[in-house]
């Protein structure tokens, strides 16, 4: 996935059971909430084991017809790859999450923008 405004990519390559592509996008953040019970939109910066496993599970990009990994299979794969995956995810999440300070400075006043001039 590309951010069409900046061209930044929200994808990262990692090795789990095999080389995989993880896509950090809104859908993945929402999917990750289901097994973890944790909101990824209210990111505190603390990456726990539960968050890591859920985010990886929810972010895996599959080829058409490819069997999806079960939630616990992702945990098994993380046993030997967790440090590399954390480094890659940290980079991807940093790119995917907006810089709210910069956003506040550049966002136009919605009242002025929405008002039609006659």
PLY file of the C-alpha trace (Angstrom):
ply
format ascii 1.0
element vertex 118
property float x
property float y
property float z
element edge 117
property int vertex1
property int vertex2
end_header
0.00 0.00 0.00
1.24 3.48 -0.79
0.38 6.72 0.90
-0.57 8.57 -2.26
0.28 11.94 -0.74
3.84 11.13 0.32
4.67 7.95 -1.62
5.70 6.22 1.61
5.19 2.46 1.74
3.44 0.78 4.64
4.82 -2.66 3.80
7.75 -4.53 5.23
9.39 -7.84 4.38
10.03 -10.27 7.24
10.90 -13.92 7.63
8.42 -15.95 9.65
7.76 -19.52 8.56
9.01 -18.24 5.17
9.64 -14.78 3.73
6.45 -12.77 4.12
5.18 -9.31 3.33
3.42 -7.43 6.12
1.12 -4.55 5.23
0.36 -2.07 7.99
-2.86 -0.32 7.09
-6.18 0.54 8.71
-7.62 -2.90 7.95
-4.69 -4.65 9.61
-4.93 -2.43 12.69
-8.63 -3.26 13.00
-8.09 -7.00 12.39
-5.41 -7.06 15.09
-7.92 -5.83 17.68
-10.05 -8.99 17.40
-7.61 -11.58 18.81
-5.75 -9.17 21.09
-8.58 -7.11 22.51
-6.26 -4.10 22.25
-6.90 -0.95 20.22
-4.10 -0.24 17.80
-5.48 3.19 17.03
-4.72 4.24 20.60
-1.03 3.37 20.29
0.86 3.83 23.55
4.21 2.87 22.06
4.53 -0.24 24.22
4.91 -3.35 22.09
3.85 -6.35 24.14
3.90 -9.97 23.03
0.14 -9.89 22.53
0.35 -6.78 20.35
3.25 -8.17 18.32
1.56 -11.48 17.61
-1.77 -9.84 16.74
-0.22 -7.20 14.50
1.89 -9.73 12.59
-1.08 -12.10 12.22
-3.32 -9.29 10.96
-0.72 -7.78 8.60
0.41 -10.81 6.58
-0.24 -10.40 2.87
-1.27 -13.69 1.23
-1.08 -14.75 -2.37
-4.41 -15.82 -3.91
-5.21 -19.37 -2.79
-2.46 -19.42 -0.15
-3.40 -20.99 3.21
-3.63 -18.39 5.95
-1.55 -18.89 9.08
-3.52 -19.54 12.23
-3.03 -17.09 15.09
-0.96 -19.57 17.13
1.13 -20.51 14.07
2.26 -16.88 13.93
3.29 -17.17 17.59
5.28 -20.32 16.79
7.06 -18.53 13.94
7.86 -15.59 16.22
9.75 -17.88 18.61
12.83 -17.67 16.40
12.25 -14.41 14.52
10.76 -11.98 17.03
13.68 -9.53 17.22
13.93 -9.14 13.44
10.16 -8.81 13.13
10.02 -6.16 15.89
12.65 -4.09 14.09
10.80 -4.33 10.78
7.40 -3.60 12.34
8.73 -0.64 14.27
9.85 0.88 11.00
6.56 0.10 9.24
4.37 1.42 12.06
6.41 4.62 12.26
5.78 5.17 8.56
2.10 4.21 8.72
1.15 6.31 11.74
0.61 9.99 10.95
2.67 12.68 12.62
-0.15 14.33 14.56
1.91 17.44 15.41
2.60 18.12 11.75
-0.96 17.22 10.81
-2.41 19.76 13.23
-0.22 22.52 11.79
-1.13 21.80 8.16
-4.83 20.98 8.46
-7.08 23.73 7.17
-9.90 25.07 9.30
-12.78 22.70 8.43
-15.38 25.43 9.00
-13.76 27.70 6.42
-13.09 24.86 4.00
-16.67 23.54 4.11
-18.36 26.91 3.76
-19.46 27.62 0.22
-18.92 31.14 -1.03
-21.86 32.58 -2.80
0 1
1 2
2 3
3 4
4 5
5 6
6 7
7 8
8 9
9 10
10 11
11 12
12 13
13 14
14 15
15 16
16 17
17 18
18 19
19 20
20 21
21 22
22 23
23 24
24 25
25 26
26 27
27 28
28 29
29 30
30 31
31 32
32 33
33 34
34 35
35 36
36 37
37 38
38 39
39 40
40 41
41 42
42 43
43 44
44 45
45 46
46 47
47 48
48 49
49 50
50 51
51 52
52 53
53 54
54 55
55 56
56 57
57 58
58 59
59 60
60 61
61 62
62 63
63 64
64 65
65 66
66 67
67 68
68 69
69 70
70 71
71 72
72 73
73 74
74 75
75 76
76 77
77 78
78 79
79 80
80 81
81 82
82 83
83 84
84 85
85 86
86 87
87 88
88 89
89 90
90 91
91 92
92 93
93 94
94 95
95 96
96 97
97 98
98 99
99 100
100 101
101 102
102 103
103 104
104 105
105 106
106 107
107 108
108 109
109 110
110 111
111 112
112 113
113 114
114 115
115 116
116 117
